[in-house]
Amino acid sequence: MGNLLLKLVRYVKCYGELALGGRPNTLEATIDYCVDRPILMGQVRSEILQLAELLQAAPPKRSLEIGTNYGGTLLLLCTLSPPGAKIISVDLPSGKFGGGYPRRKEPLFRRFVTRNQELHLIRANSHSLRTRDRVMQILDGEKLDYIFIDADHTYAGVQRDFEMYSPLVRSGGIIAFHDIVTHKQGTECEVEQFWNEVKLHYEHREIIEQAKEGVLPIAVTRAPMETAGLGVLFMP
């Protein structure tokens, strides 16, 4: 009961901060904002900051996040997106790899947007053709500037996300993958295998914090990361 009450207090406090304008307005402040709030970010700080800085150089007007979980990367995406941007989140309820935020989080997530931005929250399987059709309907004939893939971490899963949604990205757009490096064997993550194959066909960049041998990198949440690293493809 006490833990439940604490979660409620943290939620209400965070919602109030965002609703009343007490939101972070820089990339670093946004990342740090996710440390002790119900908006968590399972990312290595230096890695996600470099990706955010790359995107900030040409802020995406139309973006898609596949795998939202606690919402930290979605908040960061809304922060760096320009006024009027269209931001789409696809997240599978009860997803095996950490997905599936509860519906009670939706009002909080909707506070992420400002300056006439549009946020579309799709709670569905990204591998469903119906889900892709919903994304295309929202885009209304426009192309995506950016996709962030951090959902199904099996080889077949990440491959399907890439093959289904990469055609929706404009020439010059960006597709980023999380967990391209496995730091501890025995995990079920197979993103590294797919990344090492797909990157051969595109201009790409790897953002990987070099940890000491035998030491796992630490997430923004202060938890050790068994898999991490960001891979970026630049679409021709």
BAMARVEX-462123 format. One record per residue (C-alpha): chain; residue in three letters; residue number from 0; z, y, x. Coordinates in nm, 2 decimals. Each point is the difference from the previous one (the first is absolute). Example, Ala and Ser with C-alpha at 12.3 -4.5 7.8 and 13.67 -1.06 7.14 Angstrom:
BEGIN
<site><chaine>A</chaine><residu>ala</residu><num>0</num><w>0.78</w><v>-0.45</v><u>1.23</u></site>
<site><chaine>A</chaine><residu>ser</residu><num>1</num><w>-0.07</w><v>0.34</v><u>0.14</u></site>
# end
This chain:
BEGIN
<site><chaine>A</chaine><residu>met</residu><num>0</num><w>0.00</w><v>0.00</v><u>0.00</u></site>
<site><chaine>A</chaine><residu>gly</residu><num>1</num><w>0.09</w><v>0.24</v><u>0.28</u></site>
<site><chaine>A</chaine><residu>asn</residu><num>2</num><w>-0.32</w><v>-0.08</v><u>0.19</u></site>
<site><chaine>A</chaine><residu>leu</residu><num>3</num><w>-0.20</w><v>0.06</v><u>-0.32</u></site>
<site><chaine>A</chaine><residu>leu</residu><num>4</num><w>0.17</w><v>0.34</v><u>-0.06</u></site>
<site><chaine>A</chaine><residu>leu</residu><num>5</num><w>-0.07</w><v>0.10</v><u>0.36</u></site>
<site><chaine>A</chaine><residu>lys</residu><num>6</num><w>-0.37</w><v>-0.08</v><u>-0.05</u></site>
<site><chaine>A</chaine><residu>leu</residu><num>7</num><w>-0.01</w><v>0.20</v><u>-0.32</u></site>
<site><chaine>A</chaine><residu>val</residu><num>8</num><w>0.17</w><v>0.30</v><u>0.17</u></site>
<site><chaine>A</chaine><residu>arg</residu><num>9</num><w>-0.25</w><v>-0.01</v><u>0.29</u></site>
<site><chaine>A</chaine><residu>tyr</residu><num>10</num><w>-0.30</w><v>-0.03</v><u>-0.24</u></site>
<site><chaine>A</chaine><residu>val</residu><num>11</num><w>0.12</w><v>0.30</v><u>-0.21</u></site>
<site><chaine>A</chaine><residu>lys</residu><num>12</num><w>0.07</w><v>0.21</v><u>0.31</u></site>
<site><chaine>A</chaine><residu>cys</residu><num>13</num><w>-0.35</w><v>-0.07</v><u>0.15</u></site>
<site><chaine>A</chaine><residu>tyr</residu><num>14</num><w>-0.17</w><v>0.06</v><u>-0.34</u></site>
<site><chaine>A</chaine><residu>gly</residu><num>15</num><w>0.18</w><v>0.33</v><u>-0.02</u></site>
<site><chaine>A</chaine><residu>glu</residu><num>16</num><w>-0.09</w><v>0.11</v><u>0.35</u></site>
<site><chaine>A</chaine><residu>leu</residu><num>17</num><w>-0.37</w><v>-0.07</v><u>-0.06</u></site>
<site><chaine>A</chaine><residu>ala</residu><num>18</num><w>0.01</w><v>0.16</v><u>-0.35</u></site>
<site><chaine>A</chaine><residu>leu</residu><num>19</num><w>0.17</w><v>0.32</v><u>0.11</u></site>
<site><chaine>A</chaine><residu>gly</residu><num>20</num><w>-0.22</w><v>0.05</v><u>0.31</u></site>
<site><chaine>A</chaine><residu>gly</residu><num>21</num><w>0.24</w><v>-0.13</v><u>0.26</u></site>
<site><chaine>A</chaine><residu>arg</residu><num>22</num><w>-0.28</w><v>-0.22</v><u>0.15</u></site>
<site><chaine>A</chaine><residu>pro</residu><num>23</num><w>-0.10</w><v>-0.03</v><u>0.36</u></site>
<site><chaine>A</chaine><residu>asn</residu><num>24</num><w>-0.31</w><v>0.19</v><u>0.09</u></site>
<site><chaine>A</chaine><residu>thr</residu><num>25</num><w>-0.09</w><v>-0.13</v><u>0.35</u></site>
<site><chaine>A</chaine><residu>leu</residu><num>26</num><w>-0.11</w><v>-0.34</v><u>0.11</u></site>
<site><chaine>A</chaine><residu>glu</residu><num>27</num><w>0.30</w><v>-0.07</v><u>0.21</u></site>
<site><chaine>A</chaine><residu>ala</residu><num>28</num><w>0.24</w><v>0.13</v><u>-0.26</u></site>
<site><chaine>A</chaine><residu>thr</residu><num>29</num><w>-0.16</w><v>-0.22</v><u>-0.26</u></site>
<site><chaine>A</chaine><residu>ile</residu><num>30</num><w>0.04</w><v>-0.31</v><u>0.21</u></site>
<site><chaine>A</chaine><residu>asp</residu><num>31</num><w>0.36</w><v>0.08</v><u>0.08</u></site>
<site><chaine>A</chaine><residu>tyr</residu><num>32</num><w>0.06</w><v>0.07</v><u>-0.38</u></site>
<site><chaine>A</chaine><residu>cys</residu><num>33</num><w>-0.06</w><v>-0.37</v><u>-0.06</u></site>
<site><chaine>A</chaine><residu>val</residu><num>34</num><w>0.29</w><v>-0.12</v><u>0.22</u></site>
<site><chaine>A</chaine><residu>asp</residu><num>35</num><w>0.29</w><v>0.01</v><u>-0.25</u></site>
<site><chaine>A</chaine><residu>arg</residu><num>36</num><w>-0.16</w><v>0.03</v><u>-0.34</u></site>
<site><chaine>A</chaine><residu>pro</residu><num>37</num><w>-0.15</w><v>-0.23</v><u>-0.26</u></site>
<site><chaine>A</chaine><residu>ile</residu><num>38</num><w>-0.34</w><v>0.08</v><u>0.15</u></site>
<site><chaine>A</chaine><residu>leu</residu><num>39</num><w>-0.01</w><v>-0.23</v><u>0.30</u></site>
<site><chaine>A</chaine><residu>met</residu><num>40</num><w>-0.27</w><v>-0.03</v><u>0.27</u></site>
<site><chaine>A</chaine><residu>gly</residu><num>41</num><w>-0.04</w><v>-0.34</v><u>0.18</u></site>
<site><chaine>A</chaine><residu>gln</residu><num>42</num><w>-0.19</w><v>0.16</v><u>0.29</u></site>
<site><chaine>A</chaine><residu>val</residu><num>43</num><w>0.07</w><v>0.07</v><u>0.36</u></site>
<site><chaine>A</chaine><residu>arg</residu><num>44</num><w>0.05</w><v>0.38</v><u>0.02</u></site>
<site><chaine>A</chaine><residu>ser</residu><num>45</num><w>-0.23</w><v>0.08</v><u>0.29</u></site>
<site><chaine>A</chaine><residu>glu</residu><num>46</num><w>-0.28</w><v>-0.21</v><u>-0.14</u></site>
<site><chaine>A</chaine><residu>ile</residu><num>47</num><w>0.00</w><v>0.14</v><u>-0.36</u></site>
<site><chaine>A</chaine><residu>leu</residu><num>48</num><w>0.03</w><v>0.35</v><u>0.14</u></site>
<site><chaine>A</chaine><residu>gln</residu><num>49</num><w>-0.31</w><v>-0.04</v><u>0.22</u></site>
<site><chaine>A</chaine><residu>leu</residu><num>50</num><w>-0.19</w><v>-0.13</v><u>-0.30</u></site>
<site><chaine>A</chaine><residu>ala</residu><num>51</num><w>0.12</w><v>0.29</v><u>-0.22</u></site>
<site><chaine>A</chaine><residu>glu</residu><num>52</num><w>-0.11</w><v>0.25</v><u>0.27</u></site>
<site><chaine>A</chaine><residu>leu</residu><num>53</num><w>-0.34</w><v>-0.17</v><u>0.02</u></site>
<site><chaine>A</chaine><residu>leu</residu><num>54</num><w>-0.04</w><v>0.04</v><u>-0.38</u></site>
<site><chaine>A</chaine><residu>gln</residu><num>55</num><w>0.13</w><v>0.36</v><u>0.00</u></site>
<site><chaine>A</chaine><residu>ala</residu><num>56</num><w>-0.29</w><v>0.10</v><u>0.22</u></site>
<site><chaine>A</chaine><residu>ala</residu><num>57</num><w>-0.22</w><v>-0.06</v><u>-0.31</u></site>
<site><chaine>A</chaine><residu>pro</residu><num>58</num><w>0.23</w><v>-0.04</v><u>-0.30</u></site>
<site><chaine>A</chaine><residu>pro</residu><num>59</num><w>-0.14</w><v>-0.26</v><u>-0.24</u></site>
<site><chaine>A</chaine><residu>lys</residu><num>60</num><w>-0.10</w><v>0.13</v><u>-0.34</u></site>
<site><chaine>A</chaine><residu>arg</residu><num>61</num><w>-0.03</w><v>-0.35</v><u>-0.15</u></site>
<site><chaine>A</chaine><residu>ser</residu><num>62</num><w>0.22</w><v>-0.28</v><u>0.13</u></site>
<site><chaine>A</chaine><residu>leu</residu><num>63</num><w>0.11</w><v>-0.35</v><u>-0.09</u></site>
<site><chaine>A</chaine><residu>glu</residu><num>64</num><w>0.32</w><v>-0.18</v><u>0.11</u></site>
<site><chaine>A</chaine><residu>ile</residu><num>65</num><w>0.01</w><v>-0.37</v><u>-0.05</u></site>
<site><chaine>A</chaine><residu>gly</residu><num>66</num><w>0.36</w><v>-0.11</v><u>0.03</u></site>
<site><chaine>A</chaine><residu>thr</residu><num>67</num><w>0.25</w><v>0.27</v><u>-0.08</u></site>
<site><chaine>A</chaine><residu>asn</residu><num>68</num><w>0.34</w><v>-0.18</v><u>-0.02</u></site>
<site><chaine>A</chaine><residu>tyr</residu><num>69</num><w>0.28</w><v>0.25</v><u>0.04</u></site>
<site><chaine>A</chaine><residu>gly</residu><num>70</num><w>-0.23</w><v>0.30</v><u>0.01</u></site>
<site><chaine>A</chaine><residu>gly</residu><num>71</num><w>0.05</w><v>0.15</v><u>0.34</u></site>
<site><chaine>A</chaine><residu>thr</residu><num>72</num><w>-0.36</w><v>0.00</v><u>0.11</u></site>
<site><chaine>A</chaine><residu>leu</residu><num>73</num><w>-0.11</w><v>0.12</v><u>-0.34</u></site>
<site><chaine>A</chaine><residu>leu</residu><num>74</num><w>0.23</w><v>0.30</v><u>0.03</u></site>
<site><chaine>A</chaine><residu>leu</residu><num>75</num><w>-0.15</w><v>0.07</v><u>0.35</u></site>
<site><chaine>A</chaine><residu>leu</residu><num>76</num><w>-0.35</w><v>-0.03</v><u>-0.14</u></site>
<site><chaine>A</chaine><residu>cys</residu><num>77</num><w>0.07</w><v>0.25</v><u>-0.28</u></site>
<site><chaine>A</chaine><residu>thr</residu><num>78</num><w>0.16</w><v>0.24</v><u>0.25</u></site>
<site><chaine>A</chaine><residu>leu</residu><num>79</num><w>-0.31</w><v>0.01</v><u>0.23</u></site>
<site><chaine>A</chaine><residu>ser</residu><num>80</num><w>-0.26</w><v>0.00</v><u>-0.28</u></site>
<site><chaine>A</chaine><residu>pro</residu><num>81</num><w>-0.15</w><v>0.33</v><u>-0.10</u></site>
<site><chaine>A</chaine><residu>pro</residu><num>82</num><w>0.03</w><v>0.18</v><u>-0.34</u></site>
<site><chaine>A</chaine><residu>gly</residu><num>83</num><w>-0.18</w><v>-0.18</v><u>-0.28</u></site>
<site><chaine>A</chaine><residu>ala</residu><num>84</num><w>-0.01</w><v>-0.33</v><u>0.20</u></site>
<site><chaine>A</chaine><residu>lys</residu><num>85</num><w>-0.04</w><v>-0.33</v><u>-0.19</u></site>
<site><chaine>A</chaine><residu>ile</residu><num>86</num><w>0.24</w><v>-0.26</v><u>0.12</u></site>
<site><chaine>A</chaine><residu>ile</residu><num>87</num><w>0.00</w><v>-0.36</v><u>-0.13</u></site>
<site><chaine>A</chaine><residu>ser</residu><num>88</num><w>0.27</w><v>-0.26</v><u>0.06</u></site>
<site><chaine>A</chaine><residu>val</residu><num>89</num><w>-0.06</w><v>-0.37</v><u>-0.07</u></site>
<site><chaine>A</chaine><residu>asp</residu><num>90</num><w>0.31</w><v>-0.22</v><u>0.03</u></site>
<site><chaine>A</chaine><residu>leu</residu><num>91</num><w>0.06</w><v>-0.36</v><u>-0.13</u></site>
<site><chaine>A</chaine><residu>pro</residu><num>92</num><w>0.32</w><v>-0.05</v><u>-0.20</u></site>
<site><chaine>A</chaine><residu>ser</residu><num>93</num><w>0.20</w><v>-0.27</v><u>0.18</u></site>
<site><chaine>A</chaine><residu>gly</residu><num>94</num><w>-0.24</w><v>-0.01</v><u>0.29</u></site>
<site><chaine>A</chaine><residu>lys</residu><num>95</num><w>0.08</w><v>-0.25</v><u>0.27</u></site>
<site><chaine>A</chaine><residu>phe</residu><num>96</num><w>-0.01</w><v>0.25</v><u>0.28</u></site>
<site><chaine>A</chaine><residu>gly</residu><num>97</num><w>0.25</w><v>0.25</v><u>-0.13</u></site>
<site><chaine>A</chaine><residu>gly</residu><num>98</num><w>-0.21</w><v>0.15</v><u>-0.28</u></site>
<site><chaine>A</chaine><residu>gly</residu><num>99</num><w>0.11</w><v>0.06</v><u>-0.36</u></site>
<site><chaine>A</chaine><residu>tyr</residu><num>100</num><w>0.20</w><v>0.32</v><u>-0.05</u></site>
<site><chaine>A</chaine><residu>pro</residu><num>101</num><w>0.18</w><v>0.00</v><u>-0.33</u></site>
<site><chaine>A</chaine><residu>arg</residu><num>102</num><w>-0.13</w><v>0.22</v><u>-0.28</u></site>
<site><chaine>A</chaine><residu>arg</residu><num>103</num><w>0.31</w><v>0.22</v><u>0.03</u></site>
<site><chaine>A</chaine><residu>lys</residu><num>104</num><w>-0.14</w><v>0.12</v><u>0.33</u></site>
<site><chaine>A</chaine><residu>glu</residu><num>105</num><w>-0.31</w><v>0.15</v><u>-0.17</u></site>
<site><chaine>A</chaine><residu>pro</residu><num>106</num><w>0.16</w><v>0.33</v><u>-0.10</u></site>
<site><chaine>A</chaine><residu>leu</residu><num>107</num><w>0.12</w><v>0.05</v><u>0.35</u></site>
<site><chaine>A</chaine><residu>phe</residu><num>108</num><w>-0.34</w><v>-0.08</v><u>0.15</u></site>
<site><chaine>A</chaine><residu>arg</residu><num>109</num><w>-0.17</w><v>0.24</v><u>-0.24</u></site>
<site><chaine>A</chaine><residu>arg</residu><num>110</num><w>0.22</w><v>0.28</v><u>0.16</u></site>
<site><chaine>A</chaine><residu>phe</residu><num>111</num><w>-0.19</w><v>-0.06</v><u>0.33</u></site>
<site><chaine>A</chaine><residu>val</residu><num>112</num><w>-0.30</w><v>0.20</v><u>-0.10</u></site>
<site><chaine>A</chaine><residu>thr</residu><num>113</num><w>-0.03</w><v>0.38</v><u>0.01</u></site>
<site><chaine>A</chaine><residu>arg</residu><num>114</num><w>-0.27</w><v>0.27</v><u>-0.02</u></site>
<site><chaine>A</chaine><residu>asn</residu><num>115</num><w>-0.20</w><v>-0.16</v><u>-0.28</u></site>
<site><chaine>A</chaine><residu>gln</residu><num>116</num><w>-0.03</w><v>-0.34</v><u>0.17</u></site>
<site><chaine>A</chaine><residu>glu</residu><num>117</num><w>-0.07</w><v>-0.31</v><u>-0.21</u></site>
<site><chaine>A</chaine><residu>leu</residu><num>118</num><w>0.20</w><v>-0.31</v><u>0.05</u></site>
<site><chaine>A</chaine><residu>his</residu><num>119</num><w>-0.11</w><v>-0.33</v><u>-0.16</u></site>
<site><chaine>A</chaine><residu>leu</residu><num>120</num><w>0.25</w><v>-0.29</v><u>0.02</u></site>
<site><chaine>A</chaine><residu>ile</residu><num>121</num><w>-0.17</w><v>-0.34</v><u>-0.07</u></site>
<site><chaine>A</chaine><residu>arg</residu><num>122</num><w>0.25</w><v>-0.29</v><u>-0.01</u></site>
<site><chaine>A</chaine><residu>ala</residu><num>123</num><w>-0.24</w><v>-0.29</v><u>0.03</u></site>
<site><chaine>A</chaine><residu>asn</residu><num>124</num><w>-0.16</w><v>-0.25</v><u>0.24</u></site>
<site><chaine>A</chaine><residu>ser</residu><num>125</num><w>-0.24</w><v>0.18</v><u>0.24</u></site>
<site><chaine>A</chaine><residu>his</residu><num>126</num><w>-0.21</w><v>-0.32</v><u>0.02</u></site>
<site><chaine>A</chaine><residu>ser</residu><num>127</num><w>-0.09</w><v>0.02</v><u>-0.37</u></site>
<site><chaine>A</chaine><residu>leu</residu><num>128</num><w>-0.34</w><v>0.14</v><u>-0.09</u></site>
<site><chaine>A</chaine><residu>arg</residu><num>129</num><w>0.16</w><v>0.17</v><u>-0.29</u></site>
<site><chaine>A</chaine><residu>thr</residu><num>130</num><w>0.22</w><v>0.19</v><u>0.24</u></site>
<site><chaine>A</chaine><residu>arg</residu><num>131</num><w>-0.29</w><v>0.11</v><u>0.21</u></site>
<site><chaine>A</chaine><residu>asp</residu><num>132</num><w>-0.18</w><v>0.11</v><u>-0.32</u></site>
<site><chaine>A</chaine><residu>arg</residu><num>133</num><w>0.30</w><v>0.22</v><u>-0.09</u></site>
<site><chaine>A</chaine><residu>val</residu><num>134</num><w>-0.01</w><v>0.16</v><u>0.35</u></site>
<site><chaine>A</chaine><residu>met</residu><num>135</num><w>-0.37</w><v>0.07</v><u>-0.04</u></site>
<site><chaine>A</chaine><residu>gln</residu><num>136</num><w>0.06</w><v>0.15</v><u>-0.34</u></site>
<site><chaine>A</chaine><residu>ile</residu><num>137</num><w>0.26</w><v>0.23</v><u>0.14</u></site>
<site><chaine>A</chaine><residu>leu</residu><num>138</num><w>-0.24</w><v>0.10</v><u>0.28</u></site>
<site><chaine>A</chaine><residu>asp</residu><num>139</num><w>-0.27</w><v>0.08</v><u>-0.26</u></site>
<site><chaine>A</chaine><residu>gly</residu><num>140</num><w>-0.29</w><v>-0.05</v><u>0.24</u></site>
<site><chaine>A</chaine><residu>glu</residu><num>141</num><w>0.17</w><v>0.16</v><u>0.30</u></site>
<site><chaine>A</chaine><residu>lys</residu><num>142</num><w>0.07</w><v>-0.18</v><u>0.33</u></site>
<site><chaine>A</chaine><residu>leu</residu><num>143</num><w>0.33</w><v>-0.05</v><u>0.17</u></site>
<site><chaine>A</chaine><residu>asp</residu><num>144</num><w>0.09</w><v>0.19</v><u>0.32</u></site>
<site><chaine>A</chaine><residu>tyr</residu><num>145</num><w>0.28</w><v>-0.24</v><u>0.10</u></site>
<site><chaine>A</chaine><residu>ile</residu><num>146</num><w>0.15</w><v>-0.34</v><u>-0.08</u></site>
<site><chaine>A</chaine><residu>phe</residu><num>147</num><w>0.33</w><v>-0.13</v><u>0.12</u></site>
<site><chaine>A</chaine><residu>ile</residu><num>148</num><w>0.03</w><v>-0.38</v><u>-0.02</u></site>
<site><chaine>A</chaine><residu>asp</residu><num>149</num><w>0.35</w><v>-0.14</v><u>0.02</u></site>
<site><chaine>A</chaine><residu>ala</residu><num>150</num><w>0.02</w><v>-0.27</v><u>-0.27</u></site>
<site><chaine>A</chaine><residu>asp</residu><num>151</num><w>-0.09</w><v>-0.37</v><u>0.02</u></site>
<site><chaine>A</chaine><residu>his</residu><num>152</num><w>0.05</w><v>-0.09</v><u>0.37</u></site>
<site><chaine>A</chaine><residu>thr</residu><num>153</num><w>-0.17</w><v>-0.33</v><u>-0.01</u></site>
<site><chaine>A</chaine><residu>tyr</residu><num>154</num><w>-0.34</w><v>-0.02</v><u>0.17</u></site>
<site><chaine>A</chaine><residu>ala</residu><num>155</num><w>-0.18</w><v>-0.06</v><u>-0.33</u></site>
<site><chaine>A</chaine><residu>gly</residu><num>156</num><w>0.20</w><v>0.27</v><u>-0.17</u></site>
<site><chaine>A</chaine><residu>val</residu><num>157</num><w>-0.07</w><v>0.28</v><u>0.24</u></site>
<site><chaine>A</chaine><residu>gln</residu><num>158</num><w>-0.36</w><v>-0.10</v><u>0.03</u></site>
<site><chaine>A</chaine><residu>arg</residu><num>159</num><w>-0.04</w><v>0.02</v><u>-0.37</u></site>
<site><chaine>A</chaine><residu>asp</residu><num>160</num><w>0.15</w><v>0.34</v><u>-0.02</u></site>
<site><chaine>A</chaine><residu>phe</residu><num>161</num><w>-0.23</w><v>0.12</v><u>0.27</u></site>
<site><chaine>A</chaine><residu>glu</residu><num>162</num><w>-0.31</w><v>-0.16</v><u>-0.15</u></site>
<site><chaine>A</chaine><residu>met</residu><num>163</num><w>0.07</w><v>0.13</v><u>-0.35</u></site>
<site><chaine>A</chaine><residu>tyr</residu><num>164</num><w>0.09</w><v>0.36</v><u>0.07</u></site>
<site><chaine>A</chaine><residu>ser</residu><num>165</num><w>-0.17</w><v>0.09</v><u>0.33</u></site>
<site><chaine>A</chaine><residu>pro</residu><num>166</num><w>-0.33</w><v>0.06</v><u>-0.19</u></site>
<site><chaine>A</chaine><residu>leu</residu><num>167</num><w>0.18</w><v>0.28</v><u>-0.19</u></site>
<site><chaine>A</chaine><residu>val</residu><num>168</num><w>0.06</w><v>0.20</v><u>0.32</u></site>
<site><chaine>A</chaine><residu>arg</residu><num>169</num><w>-0.24</w><v>0.27</v><u>0.10</u></site>
<site><chaine>A</chaine><residu>ser</residu><num>170</num><w>-0.18</w><v>0.02</v><u>0.34</u></site>
<site><chaine>A</chaine><residu>gly</residu><num>171</num><w>0.24</w><v>0.16</v><u>0.24</u></site>
<site><chaine>A</chaine><residu>gly</residu><num>172</num><w>0.30</w><v>-0.12</v><u>-0.20</u></site>
<site><chaine>A</chaine><residu>ile</residu><num>173</num><w>0.30</w><v>-0.20</v><u>0.13</u></site>
<site><chaine>A</chaine><residu>ile</residu><num>174</num><w>0.15</w><v>-0.34</v><u>-0.08</u></site>
<site><chaine>A</chaine><residu>ala</residu><num>175</num><w>0.34</w><v>-0.07</v><u>0.15</u></site>
<site><chaine>A</chaine><residu>phe</residu><num>176</num><w>0.19</w><v>-0.33</v><u>0.03</u></site>
<site><chaine>A</chaine><residu>his</residu><num>177</num><w>0.37</w><v>-0.06</v><u>0.05</u></site>
<site><chaine>A</chaine><residu>asp</residu><num>178</num><w>0.15</w><v>-0.29</v><u>0.20</u></site>
<site><chaine>A</chaine><residu>ile</residu><num>179</num><w>-0.29</w><v>-0.06</v><u>0.24</u></site>
<site><chaine>A</chaine><residu>val</residu><num>180</num><w>0.25</w><v>-0.13</v><u>0.27</u></site>
<site><chaine>A</chaine><residu>thr</residu><num>181</num><w>0.24</w><v>-0.29</v><u>-0.04</u></site>
<site><chaine>A</chaine><residu>his</residu><num>182</num><w>0.30</w><v>0.06</v><u>0.22</u></site>
<site><chaine>A</chaine><residu>lys</residu><num>183</num><w>0.19</w><v>-0.32</v><u>-0.11</u></site>
<site><chaine>A</chaine><residu>gln</residu><num>184</num><w>-0.17</w><v>-0.33</v><u>-0.06</u></site>
<site><chaine>A</chaine><residu>gly</residu><num>185</num><w>0.06</w><v>-0.20</v><u>-0.31</u></site>
<site><chaine>A</chaine><residu>thr</residu><num>186</num><w>-0.07</w><v>0.28</v><u>-0.25</u></site>
<site><chaine>A</chaine><residu>glu</residu><num>187</num><w>-0.26</w><v>-0.06</v><u>-0.28</u></site>
<site><chaine>A</chaine><residu>cys</residu><num>188</num><w>-0.19</w><v>0.32</v><u>0.10</u></site>
<site><chaine>A</chaine><residu>glu</residu><num>189</num><w>-0.36</w><v>-0.07</v><u>0.09</u></site>
<site><chaine>A</chaine><residu>val</residu><num>190</num><w>-0.13</w><v>0.36</v><u>0.01</u></site>
<site><chaine>A</chaine><residu>glu</residu><num>191</num><w>-0.02</w><v>-0.01</v><u>0.38</u></site>
<site><chaine>A</chaine><residu>gln</residu><num>192</num><w>-0.26</w><v>-0.28</v><u>-0.02</u></site>
<site><chaine>A</chaine><residu>phe</residu><num>193</num><w>-0.22</w><v>0.19</v><u>-0.25</u></site>
<site><chaine>A</chaine><residu>trp</residu><num>194</num><w>0.04</w><v>0.33</v><u>0.18</u></site>
<site><chaine>A</chaine><residu>asn</residu><num>195</num><w>-0.11</w><v>-0.15</v><u>0.33</u></site>
<site><chaine>A</chaine><residu>glu</residu><num>196</num><w>-0.32</w><v>-0.12</v><u>-0.17</u></site>
<site><chaine>A</chaine><residu>val</residu><num>197</num><w>-0.09</w><v>0.30</v><u>-0.21</u></site>
<site><chaine>A</chaine><residu>lys</residu><num>198</num><w>0.06</w><v>0.26</v><u>0.26</u></site>
<site><chaine>A</chaine><residu>leu</residu><num>199</num><w>-0.29</w><v>-0.13</v><u>0.21</u></site>
<site><chaine>A</chaine><residu>his</residu><num>200</num><w>-0.24</w><v>0.14</v><u>-0.26</u></site>
<site><chaine>A</chaine><residu>tyr</residu><num>201</num><w>0.13</w><v>0.35</v><u>-0.02</u></site>
<site><chaine>A</chaine><residu>glu</residu><num>202</num><w>0.11</w><v>0.30</v><u>0.20</u></site>
<site><chaine>A</chaine><residu>his</residu><num>203</num><w>0.38</w><v>-0.05</v><u>-0.01</u></site>
<site><chaine>A</chaine><residu>arg</residu><num>204</num><w>0.34</w><v>0.11</v><u>0.13</u></site>
<site><chaine>A</chaine><residu>glu</residu><num>205</num><w>0.32</w><v>-0.20</v><u>0.04</u></site>
<site><chaine>A</chaine><residu>ile</residu><num>206</num><w>0.33</w><v>0.18</v><u>-0.03</u></site>
<site><chaine>A</chaine><residu>ile</residu><num>207</num><w>0.27</w><v>-0.23</v><u>0.15</u></site>
<site><chaine>A</chaine><residu>glu</residu><num>208</num><w>0.34</w><v>0.10</v><u>0.14</u></site>
<site><chaine>A</chaine><residu>gln</residu><num>209</num><w>0.06</w><v>-0.20</v><u>0.31</u></site>
<site><chaine>A</chaine><residu>ala</residu><num>210</num><w>0.34</w><v>-0.15</v><u>-0.02</u></site>
<site><chaine>A</chaine><residu>lys</residu><num>211</num><w>0.19</w><v>-0.16</v><u>0.29</u></site>
<site><chaine>A</chaine><residu>glu</residu><num>212</num><w>-0.07</w><v>-0.37</v><u>0.04</u></site>
<site><chaine>A</chaine><residu>gly</residu><num>213</num><w>0.21</w><v>-0.20</v><u>-0.24</u></site>
<site><chaine>A</chaine><residu>val</residu><num>214</num><w>0.11</w><v>0.31</v><u>-0.20</u></site>
<site><chaine>A</chaine><residu>leu</residu><num>215</num><w>-0.13</w><v>0.05</v><u>-0.35</u></site>
<site><chaine>A</chaine><residu>pro</residu><num>216</num><w>-0.12</w><v>0.35</v><u>-0.10</u></site>
<site><chaine>A</chaine><residu>ile</residu><num>217</num><w>0.22</w><v>0.19</v><u>-0.24</u></site>
<site><chaine>A</chaine><residu>ala</residu><num>218</num><w>-0.11</w><v>0.12</v><u>-0.34</u></site>
<site><chaine>A</chaine><residu>val</residu><num>219</num><w>0.08</w><v>0.34</v><u>-0.16</u></site>
<site><chaine>A</chaine><residu>thr</residu><num>220</num><w>0.25</w><v>-0.19</v><u>-0.20</u></site>
<site><chaine>A</chaine><residu>arg</residu><num>221</num><w>0.17</w><v>-0.11</v><u>0.33</u></site>
<site><chaine>A</chaine><residu>ala</residu><num>222</num><w>-0.09</w><v>-0.36</v><u>-0.07</u></site>
<site><chaine>A</chaine><residu>pro</residu><num>223</num><w>-0.17</w><v>-0.21</v><u>0.28</u></site>
<site><chaine>A</chaine><residu>met</residu><num>224</num><w>-0.37</w><v>-0.06</v><u>-0.06</u></site>
<site><chaine>A</chaine><residu>glu</residu><num>225</num><w>-0.13</w><v>-0.35</v><u>0.05</u></site>
<site><chaine>A</chaine><residu>thr</residu><num>226</num><w>-0.36</w><v>0.13</v><u>-0.06</u></site>
<site><chaine>A</chaine><residu>ala</residu><num>227</num><w>-0.12</w><v>0.36</v><u>0.05</u></site>
<site><chaine>A</chaine><residu>gly</residu><num>228</num><w>-0.28</w><v>0.20</v><u>0.14</u></site>
<site><chaine>A</chaine><residu>leu</residu><num>229</num><w>-0.27</w><v>0.19</v><u>-0.18</u></site>
<site><chaine>A</chaine><residu>gly</residu><num>230</num><w>-0.38</w><v>-0.06</v><u>0.03</u></site>
<site><chaine>A</chaine><residu>val</residu><num>231</num><w>-0.25</w><v>0.27</v><u>-0.11</u></site>
<site><chaine>A</chaine><residu>leu</residu><num>232</num><w>-0.36</w><v>-0.06</v><u>-0.07</u></site>
<site><chaine>A</chaine><residu>phe</residu><num>233</num><w>-0.25</w><v>0.30</v><u>-0.01</u></site>
<site><chaine>A</chaine><residu>met</residu><num>234</num><w>-0.26</w><v>-0.09</v><u>-0.26</u></site>
<site><chaine>A</chaine><residu>pro</residu><num>235</num><w>-0.37</w><v>0.06</v><u>0.11</u></site>
# end
